[in-house]
Amino acid sequence: MDPALNLPPLDVPGLLRAHHLSPQKSLGQNFLLDQGALRRVAEAAEIQPEDEVLEIGAGLGSLTRVLAQLAARVVAVELDRHLLPILEEVLAPQPNVEIVPGDMLELNPADLMRRSGYIVAANIPYYITSALIRHLLEASIHPSRMVLTIQREVALRICADPGDLSLLALSVQVYGHPSLAARIPAGAFYPPPKVDSAVLKIDLYAEPRILPAQLDAFFLLAKAGFGQKRKTLRNSLSSGLGWKGDRTATLLNTAGIDPQRRAETLSLDEWNSLTSAYLAG
């Protein structure tokens, strides 16, 4: 085992008490402290000695310490400024770590990372997953791999196949191939959340599977299609786009899609065809 993956654990509750802090539910703060789970996250990232890593949601630095011993450089972004003194204390022995306070959705990756091909490690609320991926992938430089610690149920949804797709799954799979790298029980966190988590690994494509110039139209159609997912595409798209049913049926037929199908049954290639037909019309 790489010695970097066998560091002594941080005393997370003790550090919080010493700084008169407690985890903030509003920020989704559940700090990963189990050493085995930290190892699984780091192993999923497949970090090489020359790699740069962008960690989003550094927390108290438990994972950051491991990443710093594996990578050439780590940029650790943390939204909660109350945690910064602890992060600085914990990471003081790591000269290759740069701590950046702020919201990653408002930061430009090109201002933080030196080149494309960096690796992302993130422990984030699931509801910003698709927004975060789009933000990172549409920057002038972008990562090659993302390793996200999120709710297991959400990770499984993201990995779904056509027939059971969600808007979130589609939003991720247009940019990369997702896979489950590990399951993390709730007890591996402090405080423990109500559900188990998973390590989601996303190997990102060099280019999105939808042409970049068509992404806005793709997301417009996808959001409309999934807006009323129990309805047929004819009805859900009509409602979401403000179109009459006949016009929507013509669009779907032009794309080679049965208007009676539902959004979750379409493959990404079919969404691509629908987007092209929409823009051509």
Secondary structure, DSSP 4 states (H G I P E B T S, - for coil): --GGGGPPPP-HHHHHHHTT----GGGT--EE--HHHHHHHHHHHT--TT-EEEEE--TTSHHHHHHHHHSSEEEEEES-GGGHHHHHHHTTT-TTEEEEES-GGGS-HHHH-SSTT-EEEEE--GGGHHHHHHHHHTSSS--SEEEEEEEHHHHHHHTPPTTS--HHHHHHHTTEEEEEEEEE-GGGEES--SS-EEEEEEEE-SS-SS-GGGHHHHHHHHHHHHHTTTS-HHHHHHHHHT--HHHHHHHHHHTT--TTS-GGG--HHHHHHHHHHHHH-
